[in-house]
Amino acid sequence: MKQPTSPFSTQQLLPQEETLEVLKQKGELFIGIPKENQYQEKRICLTPDAVNAITAHGHRVLIEAGAGEGAHYSDVDYTNAGAEVTKDEKRIELESVSLWISFGLSQGIFKLKYKEVDIAILQVEPFANGFTGEYAMINI
C-alpha cells in the first residue's frame, strides 16, 4: 500500500507560534482623597510615593488640603508627587474613586453616588440606633 503524499513537508504541518499585537486600552482613573475627620485619625490612604506611582501611569489624584498632615506629609509633598491639592471638598466628591481610611455614617455615607467606588475600612459604629440596618438599607 502506498503512503499518501502531501505537498507540505512534515515541518510545515506542525503548529507554528504566532505573536499577535495586543493593544492596551488605557483607562484613566480619577481618584479623590478626602481629609480624614474621625477622632484621632492620623493615617492617610496614599503616601506621596504611592501617588507618584499612580500618576506616573496616567491617572489623576485629587487630595484635600491638609489630608496628609497627621501622617507628616505636606501638601507640597503630594504636589511634587503629581497630585492636585484642593480645599474644595465638593471637587473630591465628584471623583469616580474615593479612598478613605475610616468611613462611617457620621461622615455622610448617605451621600454616596450610584456607580461610585469608595474604598475604605468600613467602621460600623456602635450597634446602637440601628446603624447596621441603615447600612443594609442602602445596600452596603
N, C-alpha and C positions, 0 to 999 in steps of 0.2 A: 504494500500500500504506500502510496506516495504522500509525503508530507505537504500540507497546504503551503503555498508560497504567499508572501506578502511584499508589497512594495516598500515596507518600512523595516528598518533594522530593529533588532531587539532593544537597543539603547533608545531609539525613538519612541518605542511603545511604552517605556517606563514613565511613570508620572514625573513631571518636571515641576520644580518650585518656581513660583512667580511672585514677585514682590509688587504689591499694588500700593499706590499712593493713598494715604489716609489723610483727609483734610480735617484739621482740628477746628471744631466750632468754638469760637471764642465767646464765652458768655461773661458778661461783666456783672459783678456783684456790687450792690450799694449797701454798705454796712454802716449802721449807726451805733455809736456807743454813748449812752447817756451817763450822766454823773450818778453814782450810787447815792441814795439818800436814806438807806436803812441806818439805824442807830449803830455807831461804832464800826461801820463797814468801810474798810480802807483798801480793799482789793480792787483791782481793775481787770477786766477780762482779757485785754490785749496789751502787751508791753510794746514800747516803740520798736523793738526788734521784730516782733510779730507783725506790726503794722507795715514795716518796711518790706517784709517778705510778701505780704498780701498786695501791697500797692505795686511791687515790682512785677506782679503778674497781671497788671492792668485793672485791678479792682479799685474801688473808691471807698475810703474810710472817712467818716464824718464823726468827730468826737466833741462832746460837750466841754466847754471851757472849764478847767479845774478838775476834770474827771480823774486824772492820774495823781493829783497832789497827795492823797492819802498813802499812795504806794511810792511816793518820792519821785514821780515823773512829772516834768513840767510840760506846759503846752508847747513850748519851744522844742522839746524832745520829740513830741508827736508831729509837729510841723516839719521838722527835719527828716522824719521818717516817711513823710509823704501824706500824712493825714491832713484833713482840713479841720480846723478848730472853730467852733461856733458857740455863741452864747444863746442862740435861739433854740430852745427845746423843741419847738414845733417842727423845725427842719429835720431834727433827728427822728421824729415820729414818722416822717414821710419816707424814710429809707425802707427798702424791702426786707432787710435783715437787721434785727436789733440784737445786740449781745449784752447780757446782764450778768452780774454775779448773783445777786439776790433780787427776786421779783415777787412781790406779794400783793395781796389785794389792796393794801394801803397805797400802793404806787399806781393804782388805776388800771388793774388788769382788764377792766371792762372797756378800756379804750382800744383794745387790740382790734386790728382790722382783719377782715376776711382775706385770706391768702397772704398774710404777712407771716414772716418767720421770726419768732422770738426764741432765742437760745438763752436759757437761764437755769439756775438751780431753783426749782420751784419750792418756795418756802411756804408750806401750809401752816399758816399762823394757827395759834391755839384753836382747838376744835370747838371753841365757843362760837356762838351766834351763827352756826350753820355754814361756816366758810367752805367746808368740803362740798356741801350741797350747791353752793354758788359756783364753785369750780366746775362741777358736773353740769350745771345748768348752761354754762357757756362752752361745753364740750372740750374741757381741758383734761 
